[in-house]
Amino acid sequence: MDRLHVSATSHWPNYLPEYVAREFGYYEQEGLDFSRSAPDDWTQVLTDLERKDAQVVLGGLWVPAMYHGRGRKYRAFAQLNHRNPKALVVREPVTDFEWKDLEGKIVLAPGAGGTAPYVHTAGLMRKAGVDMSTVRFVRDLSGPMLTELFLGGMGDALVTDVVNAAFLQHRNLAHVAVRYDQAGGLMPNSVYYTTEEVLGRDDELVFRFCRALQRSIDWLKTHKAADLTGLLAREWPSLDTEVLVTVVDDLRTSGIWDDIRISEDGYTEWLRILAEDGLLDTPVPYEDLVDPRPAARAAQLTP
């Protein structure tokens, strides 16, 4: 068995295919001794990779993009989320939301775990023609803190993930105005990245990992979340499992787990937004940041 440790920026249901592969022994069948961790300070994932405590990182594509040509060399090779599983929630039910509705409003956008919640939101707003000078953002704080503040009366809208949004709406504490996985187009929200050394290993460690993930994706396309009730209850015991099953089924059909291959169209749009917001001097060419071969081979070899 070859060790493969993933250091991830969080432990949450939008990463479900990774847990499904472990649940059904797909890693073991590939000869992988799989493990994962999710450090409280997400930047620890980079230290884990540099120290070789982890072979792979699961996180935002914006990290290897920002470091490209700036000291660290990371290559993304697969995606876990084909779309961004984020949502914008507001205080009252809304059926005809438009991004321009946020003009003159205060939007809470968590940032302690990464910059994507704000950057993608702002990019979608600019694309919709919102006058950004009229919108105020509260940023750089944790999701739980901003959620608590929003529920306490701060701001007009909150960027959160689809799972939290569903639970807030279920408890009638907030209402979903827009879901990014439905309205935001393709976006490689969570990707796997590593070093050239790991990608070049003779034992094809990364390819075998991709093949296990692809089997997991294939399984999720043909099975309902009710078949995973035990897994969901074990991994997220603080969440109401019955509600979570419904949310996971919704995510299954939304397209966020459609393909582990990083879409060039989604990549191009996301890099455009990152450059537009100043995180990059200019978009990095796809071939400079992504090694598509492991995921492409895995997709071809699975049913």
Disulfide bonds with the S-S distance in Angstrom:
none
